Amino acid sequence: MTTRASQRCYFVYILSSLSGTLYIGLTDDLRHRVTLHKSGTFDNFTKKYKVDRLVYFETYTESKVAAVREIQIKKWRREKKIALFATSNPRWEDLTLQIFQTIGIPRSRSGLQKKQQEQEP
């Protein structure tokens, strides 16, 4: 039996604009996807309405479970979507900086090597 060096993660996430427009998405690389949303290069809807503030995310180890959850949340009324993250993020703060510090988000091997090189004297 072979063990994997790193577990692949899937993320269901909610983005918001400053005006409160919501977007629900699914990705296996949350850092990269949020960067694309912020730069306006991923999705026409998020670009048009400036939906680029990460206000909530959930982490899954199985892609099918994450996909079912994304569909489930997308079907909810706006009030229920907001209630999902209202307790953990009542001010709708952008969590982008926090995802870079969150355990469970796989880092690329080259990214780790670069960070180690930066720390060397």
C-alpha positions as CSV (number, residue, x, y, z in Angstrom):
1,M,0.0,0.0,0.0
2,T,1.4,3.4,-1.0
3,T,0.8,6.5,1.0
4,R,0.6,9.9,-0.5
5,A,3.1,12.5,0.5
6,S,0.3,15.2,0.4
7,Q,-3.4,15.0,0.4
8,R,-5.2,16.9,-2.3
9,C,-7.7,19.4,-1.1
10,Y,-10.8,20.9,-2.7
11,F,-12.4,24.1,-1.7
12,V,-15.9,25.5,-1.9
13,Y,-15.7,29.2,-1.4
14,I,-17.8,32.3,-1.3
15,L,-16.6,35.6,-2.7
16,S,-18.3,39.0,-2.2
17,S,-18.0,42.4,-3.7
18,L,-18.0,45.6,-1.6
19,S,-21.6,46.0,-2.5
20,G,-22.6,42.5,-1.3
21,T,-22.8,40.5,-4.6
22,L,-22.0,36.9,-3.8
23,Y,-20.3,34.2,-5.9
24,I,-19.9,30.5,-5.0
25,G,-17.0,28.6,-6.5
26,L,-15.0,25.3,-6.3
27,T,-11.3,24.8,-6.8
28,D,-8.4,22.6,-5.9
29,D,-6.1,25.6,-5.6
30,L,-7.7,28.3,-3.5
31,R,-4.7,30.6,-3.5
32,H,-4.4,30.6,-7.2
33,R,-8.1,31.0,-7.8
34,V,-8.5,33.9,-5.5
35,T,-5.5,35.6,-7.2
36,L,-7.3,35.1,-10.5
37,H,-10.5,36.6,-9.2
38,K,-8.7,39.6,-7.7
39,S,-6.8,40.3,-11.0
40,G,-10.1,40.0,-12.9
41,T,-8.8,37.2,-15.2
42,F,-11.0,34.2,-14.1
43,D,-14.7,34.8,-14.5
44,N,-16.7,37.4,-16.4
45,F,-19.3,37.7,-13.6
46,T,-16.7,38.3,-10.9
47,K,-14.8,40.7,-13.1
48,K,-18.0,42.7,-14.1
49,Y,-19.3,43.0,-10.5
50,K,-15.8,43.2,-8.8
51,V,-16.5,40.1,-6.7
52,D,-13.1,39.5,-5.3
53,R,-13.3,39.3,-1.5
54,L,-12.9,35.8,0.0
55,V,-15.5,35.7,2.8
56,Y,-15.8,32.0,3.4
57,F,-14.4,28.6,2.4
58,E,-14.7,24.9,3.3
59,T,-12.1,22.3,2.7
60,Y,-12.7,18.8,1.4
61,T,-10.6,15.8,0.5
62,E,-13.0,14.3,-2.0
63,S,-13.8,16.2,-5.2
64,K,-17.3,14.7,-5.6
65,V,-18.2,15.7,-2.0
66,A,-17.0,19.3,-2.7
67,A,-18.9,19.4,-6.0
68,V,-22.1,18.3,-4.3
69,R,-21.6,21.0,-1.6
70,E,-21.0,23.7,-4.1
71,I,-24.3,22.9,-5.9
72,Q,-26.1,22.7,-2.6
73,I,-24.9,26.2,-1.6
74,K,-25.6,27.7,-5.0
75,K,-29.3,26.6,-4.7
76,W,-29.7,28.4,-1.4
77,R,-31.4,31.7,-1.0
78,R,-29.1,34.7,-0.4
79,E,-30.1,34.8,3.3
80,K,-29.0,31.2,3.9
81,K,-25.7,31.8,2.1
82,I,-25.0,34.8,4.3
83,A,-26.0,32.8,7.5
84,L,-23.4,30.2,6.5
85,F,-20.5,32.6,7.2
86,A,-22.2,35.3,9.3
87,T,-21.0,33.8,12.6
88,S,-17.4,33.2,11.5
89,N,-17.0,36.4,9.5
90,P,-19.7,38.9,10.6
91,R,-17.9,41.9,9.0
92,W,-17.4,40.1,5.7
93,E,-13.7,40.6,6.0
94,D,-11.5,39.5,3.1
95,L,-9.8,36.2,4.2
96,T,-7.3,36.1,1.4
97,L,-4.3,36.8,3.6
98,Q,-5.4,34.2,6.1
99,I,-5.5,31.4,3.5
100,F,-1.7,31.8,3.1
101,Q,-1.4,30.9,6.7
102,T,-4.1,28.2,6.9
103,I,-3.0,24.6,7.6
104,G,-4.3,22.1,5.0
105,I,-3.6,24.1,1.9
106,P,-1.0,22.2,-0.1
107,R,2.0,24.3,-1.2
108,S,3.9,23.5,-4.3
109,R,7.3,22.0,-3.9
110,S,9.0,24.8,-5.8
111,G,7.2,27.4,-3.5
112,L,8.6,25.7,-0.4
113,Q,12.1,25.6,-1.9
114,K,11.9,29.3,-2.8
115,K,10.7,30.2,0.8
116,Q,13.6,28.1,2.2
117,Q,16.1,29.9,0.0
118,E,14.8,33.3,1.1
119,Q,15.3,32.4,4.7
120,E,18.9,31.3,4.3
121,P,21.6,33.8,5.3
